[in-house]
């Protein structure tokens, strides 16, 4: 019988011996001193919420520092933006050393096929979803001008607070990508609850307000700004997780278009671009037609022009205030 390779894992070194953290059953894991984390490390040089490790559909792993006090380092270099991990990389959280291993030849009986098949479930279904992509503008320029420690703290706090806002709105961060976050909301099989769409826009407004607040807290060379793409439609949803920790991700045209719409905001000179179907769920609300302007854009990777509706954050505030009584 062919031996099964050891799944990707973290190997923690401590005075009490080595400890394995298997990276299976989910596509992201939180690391820190707080007991609510997926991987709890009892080292007081580690922040309560220190870092996030995320896997992608292609099998890559990204490490994201959450603005920790003592930093996260990969092979001696401080993590300031999400970095891709490679087999054998040495990671330091505060003063704790950890090794990252991708799938390796089997060297022990710590893992077996029955355990993996029991703990990991993969389901795919077609779901009606809304996808939001939020990107921090001019991040490359910002990274060149800020000290690494300040940049790490800034982007870590932005990721963490964005995640909190998104969770409060009924979703979660599906992906942390460089200087962007992606979140998905599930709707009914055939219809979308208008309140769900409004919750997304409330989340957008709160993330923008939080981003502007961080501009005042850090010595940034220019005011921080974000761009947002929102799209609604059917997507293939995969549940890769255990029964206790279901972990959903969505793929397909609806997701791709959300990323392209966010990019289109730069071309349009606006803050938010929404897909046509998202707009239709708002069409009967107060001031929708007077605030949302229609545009035709050429999205990268699409043969035909796409209709989108764009607004500024100032317009968004007016729109939400006009509908505050209803929602």
Buried (B, 14 or more C-beta within 10 A) or exposed (E): EEEBEBBBBBBBEEEEEEEBBBBBBBBBBBBBBEEEBBBBBEBEBBBEBBBBBBBEEEEEBBBBBBBBEBBBBBEEEBBBBBBEBEEEBEBBBBEBBBBBBBBEEBEEEEBEEEBBEEBBBEEEEEBBBBBBBBBBBBBEEBBEEBEBEBBBBBBBBBBBBBBBBBEEBBBBBBBBBBBBBBBBBBBEEEEBEBEBBBBBBBBBBBBBEBBBEBBEEBEBEEEBBBBBBBBBBBBBBBBBBBEEEEBBBBEBBBBBBBBBBBBBBEEBEBBBBBBBBBBBBBEEBBEBBEBBBEBEBEBEEEEEEBEBBBBBBEBBBBBBEBBEEEE
